[in-house]
Every structure is written in structure tokens, then in C-alpha cells.
Amino acid sequence: MNARGPAVLFEDNHLLIVRKPAGWLSQPDGGDRPDVLGWARAHIRERWNKPGAAYAGLCHRLDLPVGGVMAIARTSKAAGRISEQFRERTVGKVYLALCRGVPDRTSGNIEGRLARSGNLTVRARPGEGARAALAWRLLWRGEPGGRASSLLEVDLLTGVKHQIRAQLAGAGHPVWGDGLYGGPEADFLGACPEIGLFAAKLSLDHPITRERLSFHALPEAESWPWRLLKGTGYELG
């Protein structure tokens, strides 16, 4: 788990954009694990010298083992407007996925219907489930440690829970470290491990000015499993 906490990418009176560390919850779950929403409230109180409770509104979530760009609203008006963008799917979300195996093409789409079964997202029965669609592009292929792997850029077109993890696993390319969906578990360490999935880009309209904004981040090159790329010719920043 990344103990250094979130990093601020952008901040004004209406919007806070952070880089969520893998192993952090998006919001509290009643336990003692660190969460981005609680961190944001404490940050706003200190940064803006606000006494008492500071407002921070969660507009979307990233899975516990997934790091990346995350938006938090600083006012209820901003929260409503940003949440509306997520509902209307006008927010751009691009991920990096480090997967086992190599696709037989350099780009493609995966589309189907998915449903929840316990803790898993699975292919839905005919006539059921929610539409799930993504587009992917091959950025790199190689054999780190003698195991064929690939790095994909994934453009998330819908917002089904665990969608990327489930659809890539269903296509035969599970995300590295993702034991929940059949990914390799070598060096799968810690109670809150990182997997090879990272929210690298988030694009949305500013809730007040309506200006289109884009925010970028990269995984830490030395963290697991991203360090598999070290020395392969593809460098993370």
C-alpha cells in the first residue's frame, strides 16, 4: 500500500483532483483503512483554514487496488454537476492495463452485457445485465520474467463495476496481480495490493466555468506490478 497519500493535481474553490494511491479506499467502509474522501476533508480544512467539517463530495470511485486520477467536488453544486456528467457519460476515462498474454491485434473493442454475482462481475444471461463497452489499444508487448505480457490503453465507454477487470479476463488477458479475476499472483503482496490497472486520464467539464479539463497521471515505475516494465524499453514517465 502507498503510505504517502494522495497527490493534488488540481484544486480551486469548486473542484479537487487527486492521484489516488492503490490500496486506498475511495470512501470509508467503517474500518481503519485510509480513504481518499476522508483525506480530502482533512486536506481542505488545513489548506483553506476551514473550521469544523469541510465539504468533500465523492463523484465516482476507483477500486481499492487501483490507483489513478480521481475527482472530488468541493461544493454540493459542483457535486451535482459532476455527477450528472458521469451519469450522462460525458466524462472521458482512460486507463492503463498491464495484462498477461498478448492480443492478436493492435486495437479493438470489447462489448457485452455484465451482471454482478457475489463479489464478481460476470457475463450476463441473455436479456439481462447492463451494457458494458470499452476500446483498447496496444502500447507495448514483451516477456518480463519469461511471461508474455502486454500494456493496453483502455478507453472506458460505460461504467459497470469491475468492467475492465472482468472484460479483459474474459478476453483471455487478465490484469496482472488481479487474483479476483484470474490474474497472475506472483509477488501478490500485502493486505491492499496494487494490480496492473491505473486510471491514467480523466476529462470533464469544470462544474462552474464549463471549461473542458483533462488530468493525467502515471503509475509509480518501481511499484508492483508496474516494475515488470523496467528494462523492457517501455518506460512509465
Stockholm file with secondary structure:
# STOCKHOLM 1.0

chainA/1-237         MNARGPAVLFEDNHLLIVRKPAGWLSQPDGGDRPDVLGWARAHIRERWNKPGAAYAGLCHRLDLPVGGVMAIARTSKAAGRISEQFRERTVGKVYLALCRGVPDRTSGNIEGRLARSGNLTVRARPGEGARAALAWRLLWRGEPGGRASSLLEVDLLTGVKHQIRAQLAGAGHPVWGDGLYGGPEADFLGACPEIGLFAAKLSLDHPITRERLSFHALPEAESWPWRLLKGTGYELG
#=GR chainA/1-237 SS CCTTCCEEEEECSSEEEEEECTTCBSSCCSSSSCBHHHHHHHHHHHHTTCCSCCCCEECCCCCTTCEEEEEEESSHHHHHHHHHHHHHTCSEEEEEEEEESCCSSSEEEEEEEEEEETTEEEECCTTCSEEEEEEEEEEEEECGGGCCEEEEEEEECSCCTTHHHHHHHHTTCCBTTCGGGTCCCTTCCSSSCCCSEEEEEEEEECTTTCCEEEEECCCCTTSTTGGGGTTTTCCCC
#=GC SS_cons         CCTTCCEEEEECSSEEEEEECTTCBSSCCSSSSCBHHHHHHHHHHHHTTCCSCCCCEECCCCCTTCEEEEEEESSHHHHHHHHHHHHHTCSEEEEEEEEESCCSSSEEEEEEEEEEETTEEEECCTTCSEEEEEEEEEEEEECGGGCCEEEEEEEECSCCTTHHHHHHHHTTCCBTTCGGGTCCCTTCCSSSCCCSEEEEEEEEECTTTCCEEEEECCCCTTSTTGGGGTTTTCCCC
//
